[in-house]
Amino acid sequence: MSAPQSPTSTFGLSDAMSRSAALQLHGVLLRLWEACHHRRPAGVRHDLDLHRRFFDPVATGKRLRETLPKVDAVVTAEALSPAQAIVIGSGRQLITPEGRVALELLERALGSTDELEVKIDLRLAARWERELLDLYRDWGRHRLRSVVDRDIPRCCGCA
């Protein structure tokens, strides 16, 4: 039986990393966020709500084809984890919701110590892992709920 996977792996992170590696990754993720939304990150929940337009299962192909070209290109020294960004062509990458959470986890880890190694808060990573699962579940059920709420009559105590 294998050991349980650390929640940090969901976000393409290691439990601990050198300060220089954490700073570099933080900078890349920050630039990807800004390239996508043309503004600095705000609170994680607010940002995930804003980012939904890219990851909502009911987003139309037309809307995505109109929106994705507005994401600016960002040059990165090395490839990011697929958990953190999706290559969308022409030197452009779309930061994922996991990438946005990774940015937050790195920011907190970098701010908590001046040591040469930074450690990701595993409890916070586990909490965000659960919250993202709930968020993806909500996004996935959105279409079904909209159809049910519109088409199923609410009478005789059925709802």
C-alpha positions in Angstrom: 0.0 0.0 0.0 1.4 3.4 -0.9 1.7 6.3 1.4 -1.1 8.9 1.1 -0.3 11.8 -1.3 0.4 15.2 0.2 -2.3 17.8 -0.5 0.5 20.0 -1.9 0.8 17.7 -4.9 -2.8 18.8 -6.0 -1.3 22.2 -6.5 1.9 21.1 -8.2 4.0 21.9 -5.1 6.4 20.1 -2.8 5.9 20.2 0.9 9.2 22.1 1.2 11.4 23.9 -1.3 14.3 26.3 -1.4 13.4 29.9 -0.9 14.9 30.8 -4.3 12.7 28.1 -6.0 9.6 29.3 -4.1 10.3 32.9 -5.0 10.8 32.0 -8.7 7.6 29.9 -8.9 5.6 32.6 -7.0 6.8 35.2 -9.5 5.8 33.0 -12.5 2.4 32.2 -11.1 1.8 35.9 -10.3 2.7 36.9 -13.8 0.4 34.2 -15.2 -2.5 35.5 -13.1 -1.8 39.1 -14.2 -1.6 38.0 -17.8 -5.0 36.3 -17.6 -6.9 39.0 -15.6 -4.8 42.1 -16.2 -4.8 42.8 -12.5 -3.1 41.6 -9.3 -4.7 38.8 -7.3 -7.2 39.7 -4.6 -8.6 37.2 -2.2 -8.5 33.6 -3.3 -12.2 33.0 -3.2 -12.9 36.2 -5.1 -10.2 35.3 -7.7 -11.6 31.8 -8.2 -15.1 33.2 -8.8 -13.5 35.5 -11.4 -11.6 32.7 -12.9 -14.7 30.5 -13.3 -15.4 31.9 -16.7 -12.5 29.7 -18.0 -13.2 26.5 -16.2 -17.0 26.5 -15.9 -18.2 23.3 -17.7 -21.1 25.2 -19.3 -18.8 27.9 -20.8 -19.5 28.0 -24.5 -16.7 27.3 -27.0 -17.5 30.6 -28.6 -17.0 32.5 -25.3 -13.7 30.7 -24.6 -12.5 31.3 -28.2 -13.2 35.0 -27.7 -11.6 35.2 -24.2 -8.5 33.0 -24.4 -6.7 35.2 -27.0 -6.9 38.1 -24.4 -4.5 36.1 -22.1 -1.0 37.6 -22.5 2.0 35.5 -23.2 4.4 35.0 -20.3 7.9 33.6 -20.8 8.8 31.0 -18.2 12.3 29.6 -17.6 11.0 26.1 -17.2 7.7 24.2 -17.7 5.2 24.5 -14.9 3.3 21.6 -13.4 0.2 20.7 -15.4 -1.7 21.3 -12.2 -0.7 25.0 -12.3 -1.1 26.0 -15.9 -2.5 24.9 -19.2 -0.7 25.8 -22.4 -3.1 27.6 -24.7 -0.8 28.3 -27.6 1.4 31.1 -28.9 3.5 31.3 -25.7 0.4 31.7 -23.6 -0.5 29.7 -20.5 -3.7 29.8 -18.5 -3.2 29.6 -14.8 -5.5 26.9 -13.3 -7.5 27.3 -10.1 -4.9 25.0 -8.6 -2.2 27.4 -9.8 -4.0 30.3 -8.1 -4.1 28.4 -4.8 -0.5 27.4 -5.2 0.3 31.2 -5.5 -1.5 31.7 -2.2 0.3 28.8 -0.5 3.7 30.1 -1.7 2.9 33.6 -0.6 2.1 32.5 2.9 5.1 30.2 3.1 7.5 32.9 1.9 6.0 35.4 4.4 6.3 33.1 7.3 10.1 32.7 7.5 13.3 34.1 6.3 15.0 30.7 6.2 16.7 29.2 3.1 13.9 26.5 2.9 10.2 27.3 3.0 7.5 24.9 4.0 4.0 24.8 2.7 1.3 24.8 5.4 -0.1 21.3 4.9 -3.3 22.0 6.8 -4.0 25.0 4.7 -3.2 23.0 1.5 -5.6 20.3 2.6 -8.3 22.9 3.3 -7.9 24.4 -0.1 -7.9 20.9 -1.7 -11.3 20.3 -0.1 -12.6 23.7 -1.1 -11.5 23.3 -4.7 -13.2 19.9 -4.8 -16.4 21.6 -3.6 -16.0 24.4 -6.1 -15.5 22.0 -9.1 -18.5 20.0 -7.8 -20.6 23.2 -7.8 -19.4 24.2 -11.2 -20.1 20.7 -12.6 -23.7 20.6 -11.2 -24.5 24.2 -12.2 -26.1 23.2 -15.5 -28.2 20.4 -14.1 -29.4 22.7 -11.3 -30.4 25.4 -13.8 -32.4 22.9 -15.9 -34.0 21.3 -12.9 -34.9 24.7 -11.3 -36.4 25.9 -14.5 -38.2 22.8 -15.8 -39.3 20.8 -12.8 -42.6 22.1 -11.4 -42.5 22.9 -7.7 -45.8 21.7 -6.4 -47.3 19.2 -4.0 -44.3 19.3 -1.8 -41.9 17.8 -4.4 -39.2 20.4 -3.9 
